């Protein structure tokens, strides 16, 4: 099971990164498994209609939405950033 911070980042990316959202809704098992999410979490996301995220995403300020793909590795690094 993914931790809360990881789930929050993934949900934020679903809302603000259209290409990431497209990839998740096209093949949730592959994308979310690669990011370390468990079967229960993947089933939960599969149960959400894409239109629900699209509608909310469209309501967000355009400055918050990325049309370019953000690397999931940038948002889900293998190791947490070092604290300086």
C-alpha positions in Angstrom: 0.0 0.0 0.0 1.3 3.4 -0.9 1.7 6.0 1.7 -0.6 9.0 2.0 1.9 11.5 0.5 2.4 9.2 -2.5 -1.4 8.9 -3.0 -1.8 12.7 -2.7 0.9 13.3 -5.3 -0.7 10.8 -7.7 -4.2 12.4 -7.3 -2.7 15.8 -7.8 -1.0 14.6 -11.0 -4.3 13.1 -12.2 -5.8 16.6 -11.9 -3.0 18.7 -13.2 -1.0 16.6 -15.7 -3.3 15.5 -18.6 -0.8 13.2 -20.2 -0.2 11.4 -16.9 -3.9 11.1 -16.3 -4.4 9.7 -19.9 -1.7 7.1 -19.2 -3.3 6.1 -15.8 -6.8 5.8 -17.2 -5.5 3.9 -20.3 -3.5 1.4 -18.3 -3.9 1.9 -14.6 -2.3 -1.5 -13.7 0.9 -0.7 -15.5 1.3 2.9 -14.5 0.3 2.6 -10.8 2.1 -0.7 -10.3 5.3 0.9 -11.6 4.8 3.6 -9.0 4.4 1.2 -6.2 0.6 1.2 -5.7 -1.2 -2.0 -4.5 -4.0 -3.9 -6.1 -6.7 -2.3 -3.8 -5.5 1.2 -4.7 -5.5 0.4 -8.4 -9.0 -1.0 -8.2 -10.2 2.2 -6.5 -8.7 4.3 -9.3 -10.2 2.0 -11.9 -13.6 2.6 -10.3 -13.4 6.4 -10.9 -14.7 7.7 -14.2 -12.2 9.6 -16.3 -14.8 12.3 -16.9 -14.9 13.0 -13.1 -11.2 14.0 -13.2 -11.5 15.7 -16.5 -14.4 17.9 -15.3 -12.5 18.9 -12.1 -9.3 19.4 -14.0 -11.0 21.7 -16.5 -12.2 23.8 -13.6 -8.7 24.4 -12.2 -6.8 27.5 -13.2 -5.0 26.9 -16.5 -1.7 27.9 -14.9 -2.0 24.8 -12.6 -2.5 22.4 -15.5 0.4 20.9 -17.5 -0.1 19.9 -21.0 3.4 18.4 -21.2 4.2 15.1 -19.6 5.9 15.3 -16.3 8.0 12.3 -15.6 6.4 10.2 -12.9 9.9 9.6 -11.6 10.2 13.3 -10.9 7.2 13.1 -8.6 7.7 9.6 -7.3 11.5 9.3 -6.8 12.9 6.1 -5.6 14.5 7.9 -2.7 13.1 11.0 -0.9 14.9 14.2 -1.6 17.7 14.9 0.8 17.0 17.5 3.5 19.6 20.3 3.7 
